[in-house]
Amino acid sequence: MTENRKAGSVHTRGAVNRFLDLVERIGNALPDPTTLFALLVLAVVLLSGLAAQFDLAVAHPTTGKIIEPVTLLSALINLVMGSASAKWALMAPVFVPMIMLLGYPPEITQAAYRIGDSVTNVISPMMSYLALIIAFVQRYVAKAGIGTLVSLMLPCSLTFMAGWSLLFIAWLLLGWPVGPGAPTSLAVGSAAP
């Protein structure tokens, strides 16, 4: 009877579970972290060049101004660079002035950055606690690896990315300040006295 149930359960697995099983198998087949880091850095460089070729940009829903996808870029960089302060030191000198020229204060840039940084921490192979988390998971699933962790946490990460992004967009559309005395827009192009 249990064999029939097991055989039947293989055929009734949903598409999401089959996808997560695939993510787990692929993730557990990944090379060592140093090689993975080098490959991901190469991928970021190539994807950045490809995005620049196609002028990848996003339009603000109310003003129509072009917004560079800071949140998604932050999430992608987080997969190859674990330190939040190092990422901000790398991105802030470029994105803060660029987005200020579009009429948004630095607080908005920081909020977009934090959304992208926070949602991919748990699936990043560069996370400082990854080895510890895998060791805890291996207490219950002996063959667990990076793929097991990613397949378990990918739905959570994507849900948080969608939720935080929608909340951020709603916040901007409502015109609420992101902090005490922080405006949601700046006057661009005004002449200084």
Residue pairs with C-beta under 8 A, 6 or more apart in sequence:
13 21
16 155
20 151
20 152
20 154
20 155
21 151
23 147
23 150
23 151
23 154
24 147
24 148
24 150
24 151
25 147
26 147
27 145
27 146
27 147
27 148
27 149
27 150
27 151
28 143
28 144
28 145
28 146
28 147
28 148
29 147
30 36
30 125
30 145
30 146
30 147
31 39
33 125
33 126
36 125
37 80
37 125
37 126
40 79
40 80
40 125
41 80
44 76
44 77
44 80
47 76
56 69
57 66
57 67
57 68
57 69
58 66
58 67
58 68
58 69
59 65
59 66
59 67
60 66
60 67
60 102
60 172
61 169
61 173
62 172
62 173
63 103
65 102
65 103
66 102
67 99
67 102
67 104
68 95
68 98
68 99
70 91
70 95
70 99
70 109
70 112
70 113
70 116
71 112
71 113
71 115
71 116
71 161
71 165
71 168
72 116
73 91
73 116
74 87
74 91
74 112
74 113
74 115
74 116
74 117
75 116
75 117
75 119
75 120
75 161
76 116
76 120
77 87
77 90
77 91
77 116
78 87
78 116
78 117
78 120
78 121
78 124
78 126
79 120
79 123
79 124
79 125
79 126
80 124
80 126
81 87
81 90
81 126
82 124
82 126
82 127
82 128
84 117
87 113
87 117
88 113
91 113
92 109
92 113
95 109
95 113
96 106
96 109
99 106
99 108
99 109
100 106
100 109
100 186
100 188
101 188
102 188
103 185
103 186
103 187
103 188
104 184
104 185
104 186
105 178
105 182
105 183
105 184
105 185
105 186
107 178
107 179
107 182
108 172
108 178
108 184
111 168
111 178
112 168
115 161
115 164
115 165
115 168
116 161
118 160
118 164
119 157
119 160
119 161
119 164
120 157
120 161
121 127
122 149
122 153
122 156
122 157
123 149
123 150
123 153
123 154
123 157
124 130
125 146
127 133
130 146
130 149
133 149
134 144
134 145
134 146
134 148
134 149
137 144
137 148
137 149
137 152
138 144
141 148
171 178
172 184
175 184
176 184
177 183
177 184
178 184
